[in-house]
Amino acid sequence: MKKVRIAIVGCGGIANQKHMPSLKKFPDRAEMVAFCDIIPERAEKAAREYGIPGAKVYADYKEMLADQTIEFDTVHVCTPNVSHAPITVAAFEAGKNVMCEKPMAHNTEDARKMLEAWKKSGKKFTIGYQNRFRDDTSTLHASCEAGELGEIYFAKAHALRRRAVPTWGVFPNKALQGGGPLIDIGTHALDITLWMMNNYEPVSVSGQVFYKLGRDPKGPEGNVFGPWDPETFQVEDSAFGLIKMKNGATIFLEASWALNVLKSMEASTTLCGTKAGAEIHHGGSFAKDELIYNTVEHNQLMEKIISPAGIVDFFEGGAAAEAVREQDQWLNAILNDTEPMVKPEQAFVVTQILEGIYRSAESGKEFFF
């Protein structure tokens, strides 16, 4: 069987926790042949652990793409947010397929450049929204596709952490990340909510972001990942947005790394339809993922609960089931010329909305698309 030959650009956290261990599950269909990182030692380590014999190492992705001595057809972009666009565009110009980590880009202008380069290339393109591949999300999506909730006209996208600020990498660096929890975990909650609704036509958004606990000297107390430095915390610690869609539907998005709230929920959603409602509970306050439907049967209010076995996310190493499924369908898309589940046009709308919330908060006015 033909194998997909893959180059990894960015050999830090998300590559080691998600992409590379997941790809390693498919030795019959995938092989990692090149590794690039601005810190050469990280690329060398990745090549030793995950690469084929003779895998090549680079410190510059441009040099890697220009190297005629190595063959690969797919690039995985696992770098900080602001570098997604230039690497992705260059990869398409070099004739490669691209899987880019979420979010697609840190602003709409860069995301549009990525879309244009993809359309010119004729190659495959997807964004790393692995939460679509969880058991609870895939089950709820099937319900939505079957019309079991009716018209979904109100939803909430939940991405709330009580005190779980990531203290590694460049997460607090606005210049490299473009933002904080809104663009980091809010993007996942918004993606699955839009996907459930199958509604990608926003009209306007009103947003607010807060810089409260991140810069408070006492803010780091109790943080799950250890203390952060308030002096270098440049991004928001929480953000909220009210999104209005063309058909009148409304979505409330809430995102935080640090917020004085009891329940921690991320990559979760609440859907309200004309026939029924549903909620997904996923995150720090839940030992296992929960999917709860609410409806009326025989003149009685009813709740139906699906509670699959809990899955430990890949922050502790290894690869979660959803990440493996994500790579499975991506490899199939390349080998069998099918569409990946996460379409670039959908990820583009997520980026549009996230930027709209930031711009609304900055101006103090509703932002129109």
N, C-alpha and C positions, 0 to 999 in steps of 0.2 A: 504493500500500500504506500502511496505517495505520502510523504511527511511535510508538514508545514514547518519551514525553517524560519526561526524567530530571532529578532534582535531586541534586546531589552535596553531601553534608554532610561536611566535613573535606577540605581541599584540600592535604594534606601528602603524605608519602612514598608511601603505598600507593595513594592516588588517582592520583598522577602516574606511578607506576611500573606500575600494573596496570589500574585501572578505566577511567580516561579514555582512554588510548591504545588499549585493547582495544575500548571502545565506538565509538571513532572509525573502527574497521574496518567498521562497519555503518551507513553513512550512509543506506541505504534503509530501515532499521528502527528507528534510534535517533537521538535528538537531545537534547543536553544544554542545558537551558533555564534552570537556576538553579544557583548555586554559593554555598555558605555556609562560612565559616571564621571563627573568633574573631580571626584576623589578616586584616583585610580585604584587604590587599595580595595575599595568597595566592589568595583567591577571585577577585580582579580579574584576576590573571595567568591563572588557570585558565579564566576566562570568555573572555579574549582568545584563548587557544590552542585551546580545545575547544568553546566555546559557539556557539550559533546567533547570528546578528545580533540584537542587543537582549537577549541573555541577562542575567538579573538577578543581582545580587550582594547577599549578606546577611552580617551578622556574628552573627545570632541565628537558630537553626533554628526557634524558635517564631514569630518574625516571618515567616519564609519560609512556614511551613505555614498561617499565618493570612491571607496576602496573597491577596485575591480577584482581583487584576489579572493573575495568571499561572496558567496551567494546566499541571499535570504529574501523572502517575499513578504514578510510581515514585521512591523515594528510595534512594540508595546511602549507607550509613552507613560512613564511612571515618575514624572518630575513635578516640582512645585507648579501651582496653577498658572502663573504668568508665563511660563515657558511652554505650555501645551501647544499654543498656536504655531510658533515658529518651527518647532520640531515636527509637528503634524504636517504642516504645509510642505516642509522640505522633504518629508518622507513620501508624500503623494507625488511631488515633482520628480522623485527618484523612482517612481513606479512601484511603490510598496503599499500593501494593505496596512491599516492602522487600527489598533485598539488603543484609545486614549483614556486615561483615568478620569474620573469625574472631578470637578465639573468640566464640561466641554472646554470652557475658557473662563477667564475672570471678568470678561465684558463681552458685550454683543458684537462690537467691532471685530475682535479677534475671532469670535465664534463664526462670524460670517465669512472671514477669510478661510477658515477651515472648511466650511461648507463648499465654497467656491472651488477650492483646490481639490476636494474630493470629487465633485461633479466632473471636473476636467479630467481626472485621472482614470475614471472607470474602475477603480479598485473598491474593496470592501472597507467599511468604516463603522465603528461602533464606539460607545462610551461605557465606562465601567460602572454601571449601576447594578451591582450584583444582588441588591435586595429584591429585585423582581424574581429571582430564582429561588426564594424561600418557599417552603410548603404553604405557609399561610397566605402570602401574597399571590402565589399562583392560583390557589384555590379561590380566593376572593375575586381575582381577575376573571376566572372562568364564570363565576356567578354574574359578574357585571356584563360580560360578553353575552350571556344567555338572557339578559334583561330581567334577572330576578329581583333587582333593586328598583327597577323602573327608571325614570329620569332622575339622575343624580344632580340636584340643584344646589346643595350646600355640602361643604366638606371642610375638614380640618387636617392639616398636615403637621404632625408632631415630631419635633426633634429637640427634646428637652433633656438636658443633663443638670443635675443638682450641683455637683462639683466634680467634673471630669474633664478638666482642661488638659489637652495633650501638651506635654512638656518637652517633647523630643522634636527633632527636625526643625522646620521653619514655620510651624503653625502660628506663632504670635507675630510673625513678620509680615506686615501689610504689603510691603513692596514686592514680596515673592509670592504671597498667597492671595492677595487681593481682598481679603476679608477674613472674618473669624467663623463662628459657628453657622452663620447663615449660608455661607458658600461651602462649608465643609460638611456638615451633617444636615442642614436644612435642605440642601440639594437632593438628598436621598428621599426625604419625606415628601417633597414636592414632586419628584419624579414618579413615585408610586401612586400618588394621589391623582395626578394628571392622567397617568396610564389607566387607572381604574375608571376614570370618568370618560376616557377617550375624548378629551376636550383640550385642544391646543390653540385656542383663539382668545388670548387675553386682550382686554380693552384698556384697563387701567389698574393701577395698584397704589395703595396708600401704605407707607411703611414708617417704622421707627426703629432705630438701633440705639443701644445703650452701652456706655463705657463706664460701668459702675464698679463691679467686683474685680474685674481684671486689673485695674489700676489701684485698687485699695490694698494698703500694706497687709491687712488682715484677710484679704480675699483668698489667698492660697491655702488657708487653714482648712484641713479636711479634704483636700483634693485627692481623688482616687489615684492619680498618677504622680503624686508628690508635688511639692511647692513649685510655683513658677515665679519669675522675677517681675514684679509689677512695674519696674522701671523700663523694661523692654517689651511690655505687653502693648502692642500697637493696634490691635484689632478690637472689634466689639466683643462683649461677652454675652450679649443676647440681642435678638432682633425679631421683629414681628411685622407681618404684612397682611393686608386685606386685598385680595385679588378679585377683580370683576371680569367675568368672561363675556364674550360676544352674545351668547344665548341667555344671559342673565344669571347664570350660575355664579356662586361666590365661594371662594376658598380662603380660609384663615390659616396662615403659616406662622408657626412659632418655633424658634430655634434658640438654644443656649448651650454654652459650655459650663457656665456658672450662674445659677439662679436660685434664689431661696424659694424652692418649690418642693413639694413632697414627692411627687411621682416623676421618675425619670423615664421618658419614652422617646425613642428615636427610630427613624425609618418606620413610623407608624402612621395610621390614617384613620379618620372617622368619615363615613359616607352617609348622607341622608338622601334617600330616594323616595319616589312617589309610591312605591310598593313596599319597600323595606329599608332598613338601615344596617350598617355593619361597622365594626371597629376592629382594628388590629392593634394589639398591645405587644410591643417589642422594645427591649431596652433594660436599663439597670434595675428598675423596680419589679421586673417580671422574671421569675425563675425559668419560665419557658414561654415561647411565643403563644399568644392567644388570638383566636379569630372568633368574634361574637357577632351573630346576626340578631337583629331585633325586628319583629313583625307582629301581625295580628292573625290569630287563627281561632275560628269558632267564637268570635267576639271576645277573645282573651288576648292580652298582651303576652307575647312569647319571646323567649331568648333561646337561641341555639348556639352552643359553644363547641368549637373545634379547638383542641389544645394539643398539638403534636409535641413530640419529644423535644426538649430544649436543645439548642445548638450553641456551643461556645464559639463566639466570633474569633477571628484569626489574630487578635492582638497579642495572644500568648504564644504565637508560633503555629506552624502548620497551616492548613487551609480548611475553612468552613465549607460545608456541603454546597452552599449557594455559589461560592467562588469556583468550585470544581464544575458545577453545572454550567456556569457562565462560560468557562473556557471550552467545555464540551460543545456547546452550541456555536461558539465562535469558530472553532476548528471545523465543525461541520459546514458552516456557512462558506468558509474559504474552499474547502475540498469539494463540496457539492454545489457550489454556486447558488446558495440560498441566501435569504435576507437574515441578518442577525436580529435578535429580538429587540435590542435597543437601537432605534433608528436615529441617525444624526439630526434629522429635522425635529424630532421630539426633544432631544437634548438641547438643541438650539433654543427652544421656547423656554426651557428651564433656566438657561443662562439669561435670557431676556428678562424674565420675571425677577430673578435675583438681583440683577443690576437695577431694575426698576424700583425695588424696595430700597436699595442703597441711595438711589438718586432722589426718591421721594423723601427719605429721611433727611438728606442733605439740604433739600430746598424747602422742606416743610409744607410741600404741596403734593397733591395727587399727581402721579406720573402717568401719562397716556402713551400707549404704544403706537 
